[in-house]
Amino acid sequence: MIPGSPLSLALPKGRLFDRTLEYFAARGLSIPLPERELVVTDTKGMVKVFIVKNSDLPVYVTHGIAGLGICGSDVLRESRAVFFELLEFPFGSTRMCLAALEESRNGAGQMAGHAGGHAAGVKLKVATKFPVFTRDFFNSRGIPVEIIKLHGSVELAPVLGLAPYIVDLVETGSTLKANGLRIVEELENTKVKLIANPAYYKIHYQKVNAFVNFLKGQA
């Protein structure tokens, strides 16, 4: 047990929340499943958990409302905020992929693979929930890109003619297949990270390090 007041930890709602609780439970850290509460404390008094929307999690950690947070590297990149990354978890990895209609076989792989695979001055039109990652990725390859940011089901964009390509997270690929899409290229594997607000870490580094070691099974 870490003595003193509990550390503050933001967790995202949804599947990652469930996976995190399973990981904690395997190490003897039990967090009561909330009914309607959005703030809960584990039974050992180690962490006070704030349950927040996934995309909002970096905001809470940036502003020091939660000193720590657990979320995917995709969310961290989109936030553009600076955190200390303390631990990478062995669960929750997902593929960030470029996808297009199955019937489209017009050199999309070449366009994703190198700058010479498209006509000069022609922008690759891509719909995505991840504009920061998408722009950075294609800029790093010297490929001009026009990004259409969506918040809902990006799989509809090629189907309805909004954009020929999408960049999105893919787990099984079943949703792509159901909508007649195929993976053109896997761009990156995202990871789940434990992050810390830099100022919070500097003040509470002993307790935070003890918590990290606890999660690693070293305490």
WOSULVEN-V688775 format. One record per pair of residues at least 24 apart in sequence whose ideal C-beta (glycine too) atoms are under 10 Angstrom apart, sorted by the first residue. I is the first residue (numbers start at 0). J is the second residue. If there is no record, write none. Layout:
i: {I/I}
j: {J/J}
This chain:
i: {0/0/0/0/0/0/1/1/1/1/1/1/1/1/1/1/1/1/1/1/2/2/2/2/3/3/3/3/3/4/4/4/4/5/5/5/5/5/5/5/5/5/5/6/6/6/6/6/6/6/6/6/6/6/6/6/6/6/6/7/7/7/7/7/7/7/7/7/7/7/7/7/7/7/7/8/8/8/8/8/8/8/8/8/8/8/8/8/8/8/9/9/9/9/9/9/9/9/9/9/9/9/9/9/9/9/9/9/10/10/10/10/10/10/10/10/10/10/10/10/10/11/11/11/11/11/11/11/11/11/11/11/11/11/12/12/12/12/12/12/12/13/13/13/14/14/14/15/15/15/15/15/15/15/15/15/15/15/16/16/16/16/16/18/18/18/18/18/19/19/19/19/19/19/19/19/20/21/22/22/22/22/22/22/22/23/23/23/23/25/26/26/26/26/26/27/27/28/28/28/43/45/45/45/45/46/54/54/54/56/57/57/57/59/60/60/60/60/60/61/61/61/62/63/63/63/63/63/64/65/65/65/65/66/66/66/66/66/66/66/66/66/66/67/67/67/67/67/67/67/67/67/67/68/68/68/68/68/69/69/69/69/70/70/70/70/70/71/71/71/71/71/71/72/72/72/72/72/72/72/72/73/73/73/73/73/73/73/73/73/73/74/74/74/74/74/75/75/75/75/76/76/76/76/76/76/77/77/77/77/77/77/78/78/79/80/80/81/81/81/82/82/82/82/82/82/82/82/83/83/83/83/83/83/83/83/83/83/83/84/84/84/84/84/85/85/85/85/85/85/85/85/85/85/86/86/86/86/86/86/86/86/86/86/87/87/87/87/88/88/88/88/88/89/89/90/90/91/91/91/91/92/92/92/92/92/93/93/93/93/93/93/93/93/93/94/94/94/94/94/94/94/94/94/94/94/95/95/95/95/95/95/95/95/95/95/95/95/95/95/95/96/96/96/96/96/96/96/96/96/96/96/96/96/96/96/97/97/97/97/97/97/97/97/97/97/97/97/97/97/97/97/98/98/98/98/98/98/98/98/98/98/98/98/98/98/98/98/98/98/98/99/99/99/99/99/99/99/99/99/99/99/99/99/100/100/100/100/100/100/100/100/100/100/101/101/101/101/101/101/101/102/102/102/102/103/103/103/103/103/103/103/104/104/105/106/107/107/107/107/107/108/108/108/109/109/110/110/110/110/110/110/110/111/111/111/111/111/111/111/111/111/111/112/112/112/112/113/113/113/114/114/114/114/115/115/116/116/117/117/119/121/122/123/123/123/124/124/124/124/124/125/125/125/125/125/125/125/125/126/126/126/126/126/126/126/126/126/126/126/126/126/127/127/127/127/127/127/127/127/128/128/128/128/128/128/129/129/129/129/129/129/129/130/132/132/132/132/133/133/133/133/133/134/136/136/136/137/137/152/153/153/154/154/154/156}
j: {43/44/45/209/213/218/43/44/45/46/203/205/206/207/208/209/210/212/213/218/44/45/206/209/44/45/203/205/206/44/47/203/206/40/41/43/44/45/46/47/48/206/210/41/44/45/46/47/48/65/66/67/195/199/203/206/207/209/210/38/46/47/48/49/59/60/63/64/65/66/67/68/196/199/203/41/45/46/47/48/49/60/65/66/67/68/69/193/195/210/48/49/50/51/55/56/57/58/59/60/64/65/66/67/68/69/70/194/39/46/48/49/50/51/53/56/65/67/68/69/70/50/51/52/53/54/55/56/68/69/70/71/74/191/37/50/51/52/53/55/56/50/52/53/53/91/170/53/56/69/70/71/74/88/90/91/93/191/48/50/51/53/69/69/88/90/91/191/48/69/70/88/90/91/191/193/48/90/69/88/89/90/91/191/214/48/69/213/214/216/213/214/215/216/218/213/216/210/213/214/213/206/209/210/213/210/78/128/150/194/82/194/196/196/194/195/196/197/199/194/196/197/196/196/197/198/199/202/196/194/195/196/199/194/195/196/198/199/200/202/203/206/207/193/194/195/196/199/200/203/207/210/211/192/193/194/195/196/191/192/193/194/189/191/192/193/194/95/168/189/190/191/192/132/187/188/189/190/191/192/194/128/129/131/132/167/168/187/189/190/191/129/189/191/192/194/189/190/192/194/129/131/132/135/187/189/128/129/130/131/132/133/131/194/131/194/196/194/196/197/192/193/194/195/196/197/199/200/192/193/194/195/196/197/199/200/201/204/207/190/192/193/194/195/192/193/194/195/200/207/208/210/211/214/191/192/193/194/195/210/211/212/214/215/190/191/192/193/190/191/192/193/214/190/191/190/191/189/190/191/192/170/188/189/190/191/167/168/169/170/187/188/189/190/191/167/168/169/170/172/182/185/186/187/188/189/127/129/132/133/136/166/167/168/169/184/185/186/187/188/189/165/166/167/168/169/172/175/180/181/182/183/184/185/186/187/123/125/127/133/136/137/164/165/166/167/169/182/183/184/185/186/125/153/154/156/157/164/165/166/167/169/172/174/175/178/180/181/182/183/184/125/157/162/163/164/165/175/179/180/181/182/183/184/157/158/163/164/165/175/178/179/180/181/157/175/176/178/179/180/181/157/179/180/181/157/163/164/179/180/181/183/181/183/163/183/163/164/181/183/184/182/183/184/183/184/137/140/142/144/164/183/184/136/137/140/142/164/166/183/184/185/186/140/142/183/184/140/141/142/140/141/142/143/141/142/140/142/142/143/143/145/146/162/163/164/156/161/162/163/164/153/156/162/163/164/165/166/167/153/154/155/156/157/159/161/162/163/164/165/166/167/153/156/162/164/165/166/167/168/152/153/165/166/167/168/153/165/166/167/168/186/189/166/166/186/187/189/164/165/166/167/186/166/166/186/187/166/186/178/178/180/178/179/180/180}
